Structure formats: structure tokens, C-alpha cells
Amino acid sequence: MKAIALTSFGIPEVLKELELPIPSLTDTQVLIEMRASSINPADYLFRSGAILQSPMAHKFQDQLQLPMVLGNEVAGIVQEVGRKVTQFKPGDRVMGMIQRGSYMDYVAVEEDHLAVIPESLSFEEAGAAPTVALTAWQALFEHGHLQPGQRILIQAGAGGVGHVAVQLAKQHGAYVIATARDYNHDFVRGLGADEVIDYTKADFTTQITDPVDIVLDTAKDASTFGTGLPGEIGEKNFSVIKDGGTYISVVAFGINQYPKVRNIYAHFFQAQPNRTDFESIAHHMKDNKLKIHVNETFAFTVQGLLQAYRKSEELPKRGKIVISKNLSL
């Protein structure tokens, strides 16, 4: 089968097409013919080799072997199931997550990391959804314990996780403030944000008149990547949270050890795939309560992935960039 992999770390041109065997299944896995996947910020960290400079590099040593197939989201059609799999059968349309390696014709995924998708949902939208939707879902409801009527600040409201979080928070009855560049303001307001602040033109701390109950920080900060601790944006986030509020970060991986500030609960997490949450997300998408914005779609080819990575590094950014097998046929 075809796979597109890194043969060295660096610029997108290091991607090469390889011929690999179809994955063998364990008893609890499902074999999926991949129809769509997408690009996430973590893919850039691995592809460029920046992860090697991170304080967390030691945690990924067993994942840094070359050649490396990137991608951790998949949407497609079930081809085969393991002996103990009970929830899926060949022919099912599904979406799900793996640790890494979805840029391949066939992908083996744990049964509990999948959900059936409705016929009304395209593979492209489903392939863009798993990581960002699961991260936003768990950030708001499992870790943030968001309640109707609460005020929440969502950093990078037009991004992958951010644009999902804006929709979910507003539907849950929260008052939503989001940051975004000026050209994304109409987009973010259309998702449901009550206020949108251009963080490049104004200090958001001066624009927020009343403290918020929760901050969800999805904005990349160079100083945070170097230390894992809240950088300039993080320090400002603390300043707008009420005493005893909540600060959820998907970027500041050292925040759990950060000294407590005004009894604010500060927590970093990475999404943990499970079928229950994926099914809830799929239902929201089926009922048009959640829309994953596909910024642009590229073919499942070396050239297509190269173009997709180049696009992911450009402005403006909005939603997700998708890799589709349909375009490579």
C-alpha cells in the first residue's frame, strides 16, 4: 500500500512516497481504508524536527524513528475487524484517531478510538474533526466543567480547536469571548462568539471588562514551547481569570506544576480518544450543531502533502487543512 513518510526531519520536501505492507490487526483493532485525514500543529513539530529541541523530547524517543508516517486523524471505510471487535463491521463509515500514521492507504485503529459517521457527513469533514473536536470537547466539559452562564475566553478562536470550542461553548449557554486576527472576526462571530478581540492590535487584558470563569488557551507561544510554562500570553490569561477560576491549556505542558495563582485551577491536557466522546461529537455534527470548517483540501500525494504543509504555515489560518484521497484518484 502507499504511504507518505518523512525520510528526514526538515522542510516539507523531505516527504517521500513509500510502499509498505498493510497493517496487521490485533484482536481489538479495526482496519480502515483511509479516505481523508488532516494536518495538526503537532505534525509540524515532528516534521520539522522541532520536537527534538523540546523539553518533552524524551517522551517521544520511541516515536522518532525514520521513516515516519505522520497524521493522527482518519476517516474512511472499515475493511476488516479484529476478533474481539463488536461495534464495527466491514463497510461502516467511521472516523477516529491514532497516535501517528494516518497518511497511508490503510490504517489500523483501536475499536474504542472510533465512531460511525452519518451518511450526510463527508469524509473530508470527518477527517478534519477527531483531534480538534475531541480536544475542545474534553477541554470544555471534562476539564473545564463549563456551566451555562459562565464567561469563557477562547484564545485563537479561528483555529482548529478554537473554532470548535467557540461553537460548543456558545451552544452550552456560555458567554464567549474569543481572540482572532481582524480578517477572522466575522468568521468567529458567525460561530457564536459574543465578543472578538484582535490580539495583534490590542492587549486583550484591556478589552475584557469583567473577569472570566475559564480561559481555554490554544494559541502557540514561542516562549511556552521552550519551557512548557505560561509565556507572555499565559501570564495575561491569568490576569483576566476570576479568583478560583479555571485555566485550561493545550500548549503550556508545564502549567500543572506552575505555582498556584489566586486559587486558579491551571491544567494542561492532551485529548484521550474514546468512543463515547466521538459518538457525541458525531451526533452534534449530524444535527448541524457542530461544523468543522475545512479551510482547504489537498490530494493524498507527495505533492499534495507538501502543498498542504506549506499552506498550514501561511496566514490567514482558519479551521483545518484536509488531505483527501478523493482528490488523488
Secondary structure by P-SEA (a helix, b strand, c coil): cbbbbbccccccccbbbbbbccccccccbbbbccccccccaaaaaaaacccccccccccccccccccbbbbcccbbbbcccccccccccccccccccccccccccbbbbccccbbbbcccccaaaaaaccaaaaaaaaaccccccccccbbbbbcccccaaaaaaaaaaaaaccbbbbbbcccaaaaaaaaccccccccccccccccccccccbbbbccccccccccccccaaaaaaaaaccccbbbbbcccccccccccccccccccccccccaaaaaaaaaaaaaccbbbbbcccccccaaaaaaaaaaaaccccccbbbbbccccc
